[in-house]
Amino acid sequence: MADKIKPKTRKDLIMDAALCIFAEKGFQNATITEISKEAGVSDATVYEYFGTKEDLLFAIPERITKDTFEASAKVIPYIKGVEGKIRAILLFYIQLYQSNPNYSALVLLQLMSNKRFRQTPAHTAIRKSSHVLLDCIREGIADGTFKKDSNPYLVRSMFMGTIEHLFIHWHMQGMPKRKPSIAELLDPLLEIVFDGIRAKKADSGTTLYLKLEDAGALAKILQKKGGGTTS
């Protein structure tokens, strides 16, 4: 039986409308009247749910981030290995930013530079999701997947900073269709970072350190035993 789609509430419709208008016109240029008209409600209804235009602005990423975090939380525990978990978390970010460009434009171009935003439940929700990534990196350090001296905060910054930079550049260029896509750049990014922080596995074989004259003598012995030539 197919799941029933939950009908959108007035609050949902207002946030959807506000997201489109904020992303298109910017927070300062958008008006409550434009938002209420787009949502099909009155100005009074908007103020009933959201005390100010800024409260409405901050409520949007809180809802979307929580929904995405809840979806990823159902998947991540079933993925084996910290490298696989990290890839899945970053893929959730990329899919969210790319599938909902209004959201990524609002967060990356307008909200991240807003000091008040960092004190809101919306920013708390974003931080909570980024802590999951941080915990995976720490897990990799603890279980020996990554080097013990790896800095988990720096590693997380390399991942998130690169992805955010790519999407900011994408928005500034008008969201062009590009090849390779940002999603296709994820694996090369992962390999660059993982290659630098992976713990080196001890060689199970024996390593001999010989002087030049000793190496020559060993070669002659092996040649006699093998009955062949040594180059």
WOHU-V627527 format. One line per field, one symbol per residue. ss: DSSP state (2 for helix, 1 for strand, 0 for the rest). phi: phi as a letter, one per 30 degrees, with the letter a starting at -180 (. if undefined). A space follows every 50 residues. Layout:
ss->???
phi->???
//
This chain:
ss->00000000022222222222222220000002222222200022222220 00222222222222222222222222000002222222222222222220 22222222222000022220222222222222222222222200010000 02222222222222222222220000000000222222222222222100 0000000000022222222222222200000
phi->.dddddddddddddddddedddddciddddbddddddddibdeddddddb dbddddedddddddddddddddddcedccdiddddddddddddddddddb ddddddddccddccddddccedddddddddddddddddddddcidcedcd cddddddddddddddddddddddihddbbddddddddddeddddddcddd dddddcccccdeddddddddddddddiccbc
//
